C-alpha cells in the first residue's frame, strides 16, 4: 500500500511541476496585440496560432492528472489495509497524564485523577 501512495505522490508532484511550467510558458490574452508590433510571437516553436491549442490542452491534461492523483491519495490514505486499521482515534482510550504541578506532592492526590479517569472510561450501567 505504501508503494502505491509513493507512486501517486510522485505522479502528483511531476504533474504539478509540469503544469506550473506550462502556465508560465503560455501567453496571456493581451499578447496577440504585441505580436502584431514585432514581439516575436509568430516565430515561436508552434507558430502564432498553434501554441495556444497545444499548451491549453497540455495544461488541461496535467490538471486532470493532478486532480485524479489527489483523489487517489485521499482514497489511499483513508482506506489502508491492515489488522488495526479499523480502529479510529476515537475508539482508543485516552492515556491518563498526571499534571506536573504541586498536586503530585500531596499523598493520595496521584490516585484521585486515575480513579476519576477510570470511572469516565468505564461504561455506565
N, C-alpha and C positions, 0 to 999 in steps of 0.2 A: 504494500500500500504506500509505503514511503517513497518507493521508486516512482510511482505514478505522480505523486504530489510534487516531487522534484522535477520530473519531466514537464508537467504542466506549468510549473513556476518558471522554468527556463523558457518555455514557449511564450508565456505571457511577457516576460522581460524582453525577449527578442522582438516580439510584435510591437511592444510599446516603443522601443528604440527606433525601429523602422518607421513606425507611424510618426514619431517626432521628426525624423529626417524628411519624410515625405511632405509633411505640413510646412516645414521650413523651406523646402525647395519650391513649393507652389507659389504662383504669383497671385496677388490679390485682384479684385475686380477692377481696380483703377490702373492696373499695369498695362492694359491694352492701349490706353491713350499714350503712354510713354513709348510703346513700341513704334508708333507712327512717327515719332520725332527722333528715332535712331538709337534707342537704348539697347538694341542688340537682341531683343527677344525673338525676332524672326530667325536669327542664326543659331538658335539653341539646338539641342540634341534632337528633340522631337518635332521641331518646326514651330511655327507660330500658333497653329490651332491644335496640333496633335498632343501637345503636352498636357492640356487641361483634362482631356478624357482619360489618358493613361494614368496620370497622377491621381486624379479623383477616384478612379476605380481601384487603384492600388491602395489608396488610403482607406477606402471603404472595406476592402478585403482585410487589411490589417486591423481595422476597428472591429470587424466581425470576429476575427481570430482572438483578439484581446477580450472581447465580451464573452465568447464561449469559454475561453480558458479561465476567466474569472468565475463563471458559473460552475465550471468543473472543479476548481479549487474549493469553492464553497461546499459543493456536494461531497468531495473527498474529505474535507475537514469535519463535516457533520456525521458522516457515515463510515467511521473507522471500524474495521473488523478486529475482533479480539475478545478475550474472555471477560474482561472487566469494562468493556466499552459501553455496556448498557446503563451503568451507574452514572448518574449526573452528580454534580457537586451538591445538589440539594438532598440527595439520598445518603450522603456520607455524614456521620456525626461530627459535630464541631469539637475540636480539642479544647480542653479547659486550660486556660492560662491563668496563673496566679500573678497578680499585679506585683511589681517590684516596689511597692510603697511600704510604709511602716506597718501595714496591717499584717504582714507576714511575721513580724517580731512578736505579736501577741499570741500566746499559747492558745491553740484551738482555733485560731482565726483561719488557718490554712484549710481546715476541714470544712468550714462552713460554705465556701464557694463551690467546692466539689460536691457537697451534698445537695446544694440548690441546683447545680447544673445537672446532676443525675436525676433529680425529680422532674426537671423540664424535659429531658430526653426520653424518659420512660413514658410509655403510653398510659394515659389515664383511663381507668375502667370504672 
